[in-house]
Amino acid sequence: MEVRKAMEAGAEEPTIIPASEAERPFGWPPNLMMGIPRIDDAHRVLISLFDRMGRGLRDGMGGGELVLILAELKAYAERHFCEEEAYFRQYNIPSALSHEKEHEEFVMTVKSCRASLETGSRAVATRLVYYLAYWLSRHIAQEDRVLERVAAKIRAAERAESARARGSLAEGDDTEPGLAFACS
């Protein structure tokens, strides 16, 4: 809730990254890079969805279309959060529980934004989108940083998973177990 309070207290609203920047592999702030391709790619997608939402609000997109973008954002975020939380558990990162609570806050705020749009309150929805963008940037830059400590292990597990998918690595040949995601 500290980010929401900061926004309410007049903290500077975050800049929404233009789509042309968000779609390029390194067209987003380098301080958000984790060095874990699967996580970095997911963060880029989330930022790109925020950009679409921000442009839609700015350009007067209809509430129904904005609700669809929010639904996509929520679904993608929940899937990504599930994977991220699995990393936290697999690598025994002490802040796993607080990390999950932050993710829950994000999802609840997306739901609030959707409800505001469905009742025609574009001003509230706009404020919530800025809050969510601010939250995401802060969350990646600060909270997700702990994943850097285990980034080498995660990259090795991802390479092994990719090799198995290509059929060039037999089950059990990798030294670091892959992460079995139960996220749907």
C-alpha positions as CSV (number, residue, x, y, z in Angstrom):
1,M,0.0,0.0,0.0
2,E,3.0,2.3,0.4
3,V,3.1,3.0,-3.4
4,R,-0.6,3.9,-3.4
5,K,-0.1,6.3,-0.5
6,A,2.9,7.9,-2.4
7,M,0.7,8.4,-5.4
8,E,-2.1,9.9,-3.3
9,A,0.5,12.2,-1.6
10,G,1.4,13.6,-5.0
11,A,4.4,11.4,-6.0
12,E,5.4,12.0,-9.6
13,E,3.4,9.9,-12.0
14,P,5.5,7.3,-13.9
15,T,6.2,7.7,-17.6
16,I,4.5,5.2,-19.7
17,I,6.9,3.8,-22.2
18,P,5.9,4.3,-25.9
19,A,5.1,1.1,-27.7
20,S,8.0,1.5,-30.1
21,E,10.3,1.5,-27.1
22,A,8.6,-1.3,-25.2
23,E,8.6,-3.6,-28.2
24,R,12.3,-3.3,-28.8
25,P,14.4,-5.8,-26.9
26,F,16.2,-3.2,-24.9
27,G,13.9,-0.2,-25.4
28,W,12.9,0.0,-21.8
29,P,14.9,1.2,-18.8
30,P,18.0,-0.9,-18.2
31,N,17.5,-0.7,-14.5
32,L,14.5,-3.0,-14.9
33,M,16.6,-5.8,-16.5
34,M,17.0,-8.9,-14.3
35,G,19.3,-10.8,-16.6
36,I,16.7,-13.7,-16.6
37,P,15.3,-13.8,-20.2
38,R,11.9,-15.4,-19.2
39,I,11.4,-12.7,-16.5
40,D,12.7,-9.8,-18.6
41,D,10.5,-10.8,-21.5
42,A,7.4,-11.0,-19.2
43,H,8.2,-7.5,-17.7
44,R,8.5,-6.1,-21.2
45,V,5.0,-7.5,-22.1
46,L,3.5,-6.0,-18.9
47,I,5.0,-2.6,-19.7
48,S,3.8,-2.8,-23.3
49,L,0.2,-3.6,-22.0
50,F,0.5,-0.5,-19.7
51,D,1.5,1.5,-22.8
52,R,-1.5,0.3,-24.7
53,M,-3.8,1.2,-21.8
54,G,-2.2,4.6,-21.4
55,R,-2.5,5.4,-25.1
56,G,-6.1,4.2,-25.0
57,L,-7.0,6.5,-22.1
58,R,-5.2,9.4,-23.7
59,D,-6.8,8.9,-27.1
60,G,-10.3,8.4,-25.8
61,M,-10.6,4.7,-26.5
62,G,-14.0,3.3,-25.4
63,G,-14.4,1.8,-22.0
64,G,-15.2,-1.7,-23.4
65,E,-11.9,-1.7,-25.3
66,L,-10.0,-0.6,-22.2
67,V,-11.7,-3.3,-20.1
68,L,-10.4,-5.9,-22.6
69,I,-6.8,-4.5,-22.3
70,L,-7.2,-4.7,-18.5
71,A,-8.4,-8.3,-18.7
72,E,-5.4,-9.1,-20.8
73,L,-3.1,-7.3,-18.4
74,K,-4.6,-9.1,-15.4
75,A,-4.4,-12.6,-17.0
76,Y,-0.8,-12.0,-18.2
77,A,0.2,-10.6,-14.8
78,E,-1.3,-13.5,-12.9
79,R,0.5,-16.0,-15.0
80,H,3.8,-14.1,-14.7
81,F,3.4,-13.7,-11.0
82,C,2.8,-17.4,-10.6
83,E,6.1,-18.1,-12.4
84,E,7.9,-15.5,-10.4
85,E,6.6,-16.8,-7.1
86,A,7.6,-20.3,-8.1
87,Y,11.2,-19.0,-8.5
88,F,11.0,-17.5,-5.1
89,R,9.9,-20.7,-3.5
90,Q,12.3,-22.9,-5.5
91,Y,15.3,-20.9,-4.5
92,N,14.1,-20.3,-0.9
93,I,14.0,-16.6,-1.1
94,P,13.0,-15.3,2.3
95,S,10.8,-12.5,1.0
96,A,8.5,-14.9,-0.9
97,L,5.4,-14.3,1.2
98,S,5.7,-10.5,1.1
99,H,6.3,-10.7,-2.7
100,E,3.1,-12.7,-3.1
101,K,1.2,-10.1,-1.1
102,E,2.5,-7.4,-3.4
103,H,1.3,-9.3,-6.4
104,E,-2.1,-9.8,-4.8
105,E,-2.3,-6.0,-4.3
106,F,-1.5,-5.4,-7.9
107,V,-4.3,-7.8,-9.1
108,M,-6.8,-6.2,-6.7
109,T,-6.0,-2.7,-8.1
110,V,-6.4,-4.0,-11.6
111,K,-9.9,-5.2,-10.6
112,S,-10.6,-1.8,-9.1
113,C,-9.5,-0.1,-12.3
114,R,-11.8,-2.4,-14.3
115,A,-14.7,-1.6,-12.0
116,S,-14.1,2.1,-12.4
117,L,-14.1,1.8,-16.2
118,E,-17.2,-0.3,-16.2
119,T,-19.0,2.4,-14.2
120,G,-17.7,5.1,-16.6
121,S,-15.2,6.7,-14.2
122,R,-12.3,7.3,-16.6
123,A,-10.6,9.7,-14.2
124,V,-10.3,7.1,-11.5
125,A,-9.3,4.5,-14.1
126,T,-6.6,6.9,-15.4
127,R,-5.3,7.5,-11.9
128,L,-5.2,3.7,-11.2
129,V,-3.4,3.0,-14.4
130,Y,-0.7,5.5,-13.4
131,Y,-0.6,3.9,-10.0
132,L,-0.2,0.4,-11.5
133,A,2.6,1.6,-13.8
134,Y,4.4,3.2,-10.9
135,W,3.9,0.0,-8.8
136,L,5.2,-2.2,-11.6
137,S,8.3,-0.1,-12.2
138,R,9.1,0.1,-8.4
139,H,8.3,-3.6,-7.9
140,I,10.7,-4.7,-10.7
141,A,13.4,-2.2,-9.7
142,Q,13.3,-3.1,-6.0
143,E,11.4,-6.2,-5.1
144,D,12.4,-8.4,-8.0
145,R,16.1,-7.6,-7.6
146,V,16.5,-10.5,-5.2
147,L,16.2,-12.8,-8.2
148,E,19.5,-11.5,-9.4
149,R,21.2,-13.5,-6.7
150,V,19.9,-16.7,-8.2
151,A,19.9,-15.5,-11.9
152,A,22.7,-17.9,-13.0
153,K,20.8,-20.9,-11.6
154,I,17.6,-19.7,-13.2
155,R,19.3,-19.2,-16.6
156,A,20.9,-22.7,-16.4
157,A,17.5,-24.2,-15.6
158,E,15.9,-22.3,-18.5
159,R,18.6,-23.5,-20.9
160,A,18.1,-27.1,-19.8
161,E,14.3,-26.7,-20.2
162,S,14.8,-25.3,-23.7
163,A,17.2,-28.1,-24.6
164,R,14.8,-30.7,-23.3
165,A,12.0,-29.2,-25.4
166,R,14.2,-29.4,-28.5
167,G,15.0,-33.0,-27.6
168,S,18.7,-32.4,-27.2
169,L,18.8,-33.0,-23.5
170,A,17.5,-36.0,-21.8
171,E,15.5,-35.7,-18.5
172,G,17.9,-35.6,-15.6
173,D,21.0,-34.5,-17.7
174,D,21.0,-31.0,-16.4
175,T,22.7,-30.2,-13.1
176,E,20.0,-27.7,-11.9
177,P,16.5,-28.9,-11.9
178,G,14.1,-27.0,-14.2
179,L,11.2,-25.1,-12.7
180,A,8.0,-27.0,-13.2
181,F,5.3,-24.3,-13.5
182,A,1.8,-25.1,-12.4
183,C,0.6,-21.8,-13.8
184,S,-2.2,-21.8,-16.3
